[in-house]
Amino acid sequence: MEVYTPVKLEELTEKLSKEKKVFQFLAGGTDLFSSINRGILHPEVLINLNSLKSSLDFINISTEHIEIGALTTLQKIIDYARFKQNAKLIPDSMYKALSSIGSVQIRNLATLAGNIANASPAADSIPSLLVEDGKINLLSTEGFRKIEVEKFYHGYKKTEIRPDEIIYSIEFNTAGDKEFSNFIKIGTRSAMTISKLNLAYKICADEIKLAAGSVSPFPMRLKTVEDCWFKAPPLTIEKIQEILTQEISPIDDIRSNANYRIKVLANIIFQINSNNHFCFPDEVL
Ligand SMILES: Cc1cc2nc3c(=O)[nH]c(=O)nc-3n(C[C@H](O)[C@H](O)[C@H](O)COP(=O)(O)OP(=O)(O)OC[C@H]3O[C@@H](n4cnc5c(N)ncnc54)[C@H](O)[C@@H]3O)c2cc1C
């Protein structure tokens, strides 16, 4: 396998515009090497991004948005959120989602861009990005292209990234004063576990946003449930289950089965809805 290590972004985008061979980017390698070892991916060229840290490892904050560079590790984002002066800038749903991924060793290598590009239905960062108006900045020789996370996936492991593009950065909302957001992960154990299902939600005045993972080919907003949230009659577990049966398309796999996923997701959503939105236990279950 050929390994190519660009030292400038322009050099990389030029290379991508001409590359004819099958390639993969190497960021933290936590998904990539596992997929190569298991024979799922067979890249002819490995494009090692790690000499581009000066261009791609950053966290930029404005009043309303946070922009995370493609080589920023999950642990760096978590540590950033822990600084006192940054308290409350990173939404709780995002902080909890990133903190639930793997172990500290994994999070010290793994990037947010890699979690997004790997496009697993169970990727824990994506539901939070969906409720926080996440956007992805793609870069090519043509310049930047911004795409909403909601429009980024269009099938199992299928994304909008063109072969000549790279994820440059990811943007999402900073946490607002009058909102509550949370992330709930259901797995076999409380750490180092891939989600059987996950849910991010954000409540602000009379608006709710819900997004779930591991219940469809890619993480998705639960818009029909959202539409019924504040309407009478109040949502029952049966009603939520009925809506979810139409809205999501979970599968049976080694981690869980479709029936379990619908029932547990309905139970969680019912508890959030009936507890006036605030009382669900906030740790990994
Ligand atoms: C033990 C273990 C536990 C884990 N636990 C969890 C978990 O609980 N939850 C979870 O969601 N994930 C989990 N993961 C998966 C993984 O850690 C994450 O998906 C990680 O964020 C991937 O980032 P990376 O930098 O390692 O990507 P890499 O492995 O380097 O790359 C992954 C994919 O993204 C592409 N890519 C990388 N960067 C870019 C870019 N800038 N532009 C375009 N494409 C790019 C690569 O080509 C590759 O296809 C776990 C993995 C391991 C090994």
The ligand as a Gaussian input file, in Angstrom:
#p B3LYP/6-31G(d) Opt

LIG

0 1
 C      -12.087000       0.308000      20.735000
 C      -12.943000       1.296000      19.964000
 C      -14.071000       1.809000      20.562000
 C      -14.881000       2.711000      19.853000
 N      -16.010000       3.206000      20.453000
 C      -16.814000       4.040000      19.762000
 C      -17.997000       4.538000      20.353000
 O      -18.333000       4.258000      21.508000
 N      -18.783000       5.360000      19.605000
 C      -18.456000       5.736000      18.323000
 O      -19.199000       6.500000      17.697000
 N      -17.330000       5.262000      17.724000
 C      -16.519000       4.433000      18.415000
 N      -15.365000       3.966000      17.819000
 C      -15.083000       4.364000      16.440000
 C      -14.033000       5.486000      16.225000
 O      -13.195000       5.687000      17.337000
 C      -14.641000       6.792000      15.776000
 O      -15.503000       6.669000      14.674000
 C      -13.533000       7.849000      15.436000
 O      -14.113000       9.108000      15.702000
 C      -12.962000       7.840000      14.015000
 O      -12.009000       8.907000      13.883000
 P      -10.509000       8.650000      13.383000
 O       -9.828000       9.973000      13.423000
 O       -9.864000       7.551000      14.138000
 O      -10.808000       8.224000      11.879000
 P       -9.935000       7.230000      10.944000
 O      -10.021000       5.845000      11.464000
 O       -8.591000       7.800000      10.697000
 O      -10.813000       7.373000       9.613000
 C      -12.130000       6.874000       9.569000
 C      -12.751000       7.159000       8.193000
 O      -12.938000       8.552000       8.028000
 C      -12.277000       9.033000       6.859000
 N      -11.758000      10.352000       7.215000
 C      -10.983000      10.675000       8.288000
 N      -10.741000      11.993000       8.298000
 C      -11.356000      12.514000       7.210000
 C      -11.468000      13.820000       6.662000
 N      -10.885000      14.897000       7.235000
 N      -12.182000      14.003000       5.526000
 C      -12.785000      12.938000       4.928000
 N      -12.718000      11.689000       5.391000
 C      -12.010000      11.476000       6.511000
 C      -11.208000       8.002000       6.541000
 O      -10.921000       7.965000       5.132000
 C      -11.869000       6.715000       7.027000
 O      -12.719000       6.205000       6.029000
 C      -14.543000       3.081000      18.514000
 C      -13.380000       2.552000      17.914000
 C      -12.589000       1.664000      18.627000
 C      -11.357000       1.103000      17.970000

